[in-house]
Amino acid sequence: MTRAEVRREFVRIQQQLHTTVIIVTHDMAEAFVLGRRVCVIDG
């Protein structure tokens, strides 16, 4: 599975379950693809 496929599958599962999910990533593009809200923590 490619990273893009994993992201699509993750979104599909999250939408199917109708639940809140917290994802920690260092990839800003991935954060914007997966999230409706993004929090940036510096420090």
C-alpha beads as a LAMMPS data file, in Angstrom:
LAMMPS data file: protein, C-alpha beads

43 atoms
42 bonds

1 atom types
1 bond types

-500.0 500.0 xlo xhi
-500.0 500.0 ylo yhi
-500.0 500.0 zlo zhi

Masses

1 110.0

Atoms # bond

1 1 1 0.000 0.000 0.000
2 1 1 1.241 3.446 -0.830
3 1 1 1.084 6.310 1.624
4 1 1 -1.703 7.924 -0.412
5 1 1 -3.738 4.706 -0.289
6 1 1 -3.295 4.492 3.479
7 1 1 -4.504 8.094 3.818
8 1 1 -7.600 7.417 1.687
9 1 1 -8.406 4.278 3.657
10 1 1 -7.939 6.105 6.953
11 1 1 -10.361 8.857 5.866
12 1 1 -12.892 6.254 4.706
13 1 1 -12.762 4.427 8.048
14 1 1 -13.016 7.662 10.038
15 1 1 -16.072 8.765 8.042
16 1 1 -17.692 5.350 8.389
17 1 1 -17.233 5.325 12.176
18 1 1 -18.230 9.009 12.654
19 1 1 -15.622 9.510 15.333
20 1 1 -12.920 12.002 16.251
21 1 1 -9.368 10.912 15.554
22 1 1 -6.067 12.527 16.536
23 1 1 -3.156 12.007 14.150
24 1 1 0.409 13.076 14.880
25 1 1 2.495 13.742 11.775
26 1 1 5.485 15.803 10.700
27 1 1 4.152 16.019 7.127
28 1 1 2.184 19.256 6.655
29 1 1 0.637 18.103 3.362
30 1 1 -0.587 14.926 5.046
31 1 1 -2.049 16.948 7.922
32 1 1 -4.060 19.135 5.537
33 1 1 -5.298 16.137 3.540
34 1 1 -6.429 14.192 6.599
35 1 1 -7.723 16.900 8.878
36 1 1 -10.456 19.463 8.986
37 1 1 -8.629 21.155 11.854
38 1 1 -4.858 21.356 12.135
39 1 1 -2.873 22.319 15.226
40 1 1 0.800 23.272 14.914
41 1 1 2.897 22.907 18.047
42 1 1 6.348 24.492 18.083
43 1 1 8.740 23.730 20.824

Bonds

1 1 1 2
2 1 2 3
3 1 3 4
4 1 4 5
5 1 5 6
6 1 6 7
7 1 7 8
8 1 8 9
9 1 9 10
10 1 10 11
11 1 11 12
12 1 12 13
13 1 13 14
14 1 14 15
15 1 15 16
16 1 16 17
17 1 17 18
18 1 18 19
19 1 19 20
20 1 20 21
21 1 21 22
22 1 22 23
23 1 23 24
24 1 24 25
25 1 25 26
26 1 26 27
27 1 27 28
28 1 28 29
29 1 29 30
30 1 30 31
31 1 31 32
32 1 32 33
33 1 33 34
34 1 34 35
35 1 35 36
36 1 36 37
37 1 37 38
38 1 38 39
39 1 39 40
40 1 40 41
41 1 41 42
42 1 42 43
